[in-house]
């Protein structure tokens, strides 16, 4: 259950970034969001 929450939060952030941001800023934001979620889930942060 602890691993589902960051994934859900990441998905919500991706949707918001996709709708609000444009161009390279969108790409960078999506990469950062997904990298942080992956790091958290796989033990890189806060584990």
C-alpha atoms as a printed R data frame, in Angstrom:
   type eleno elety resid chain resno      x      y       z
1  ATOM     1    CA   UNK     A     1  0.000  0.000   0.000
2  ATOM     2    CA   UNK     A     2  2.898  2.366   0.693
3  ATOM     3    CA   UNK     A     3  4.042  2.015  -2.908
4  ATOM     4    CA   UNK     A     4  0.645  2.782  -4.429
5  ATOM     5    CA   UNK     A     5  0.312  6.267  -2.950
6  ATOM     6    CA   UNK     A     6  3.378  7.787  -4.673
7  ATOM     7    CA   UNK     A     7  2.260  6.279  -7.976
8  ATOM     8    CA   UNK     A     8 -1.202  7.813  -7.634
9  ATOM     9    CA   UNK     A     9  0.294 11.181  -6.687
10 ATOM    10    CA   UNK     A    10  2.683 10.971  -9.648
11 ATOM    11    CA   UNK     A    11 -0.184 10.218 -12.021
12 ATOM    12    CA   UNK     A    12 -2.148 13.205 -10.734
13 ATOM    13    CA   UNK     A    13  0.911 15.448 -11.143
14 ATOM    14    CA   UNK     A    14  1.499 14.131 -14.662
15 ATOM    15    CA   UNK     A    15 -2.083 14.938 -15.647
16 ATOM    16    CA   UNK     A    16 -1.793 18.440 -14.194
17 ATOM    17    CA   UNK     A    17  1.567 19.042 -15.897
18 ATOM    18    CA   UNK     A    18  0.210 17.696 -19.197
19 ATOM    19    CA   UNK     A    19 -2.750 20.119 -19.121
20 ATOM    20    CA   UNK     A    20 -0.972 23.206 -17.770
21 ATOM    21    CA   UNK     A    21  2.580 23.168 -19.124
22 ATOM    22    CA   UNK     A    22  3.830 23.435 -22.690
23 ATOM    23    CA   UNK     A    23  6.914 22.524 -24.705
24 ATOM    24    CA   UNK     A    24 10.226 21.629 -23.103
25 ATOM    25    CA   UNK     A    25  8.967 22.685 -19.675
26 ATOM    26    CA   UNK     A    26  6.290 19.979 -19.896
27 ATOM    27    CA   UNK     A    27  8.853 17.368 -20.882
28 ATOM    28    CA   UNK     A    28 11.217 18.297 -18.047
29 ATOM    29    CA   UNK     A    29  8.378 18.346 -15.501
30 ATOM    30    CA   UNK     A    30  7.138 14.911 -16.595
31 ATOM    31    CA   UNK     A    31 10.625 13.414 -16.398
32 ATOM    32    CA   UNK     A    32 11.211 14.875 -12.934
33 ATOM    33    CA   UNK     A    33  7.833 13.690 -11.617
34 ATOM    34    CA   UNK     A    34  8.335 10.161 -12.909
35 ATOM    35    CA   UNK     A    35 11.949 10.000 -11.720
36 ATOM    36    CA   UNK     A    36 10.966 11.061  -8.207
37 ATOM    37    CA   UNK     A    37  8.116  8.552  -8.097
38 ATOM    38    CA   UNK     A    38 10.392  5.761  -9.304
39 ATOM    39    CA   UNK     A    39 13.105  6.698  -6.807
40 ATOM    40    CA   UNK     A    40 10.585  6.712  -3.970
41 ATOM    41    CA   UNK     A    41  8.951  3.412  -4.944
42 ATOM    42    CA   UNK     A    42 12.207  1.579  -5.579
43 ATOM    43    CA   UNK     A    43 13.917  2.790  -2.416
44 ATOM    44    CA   UNK     A    44 15.884  5.809  -3.528
45 ATOM    45    CA   UNK     A    45 14.022  8.275  -1.314
46 ATOM    46    CA   UNK     A    46 12.451  7.890   2.077
47 ATOM    47    CA   UNK     A    47 12.596  4.129   2.186
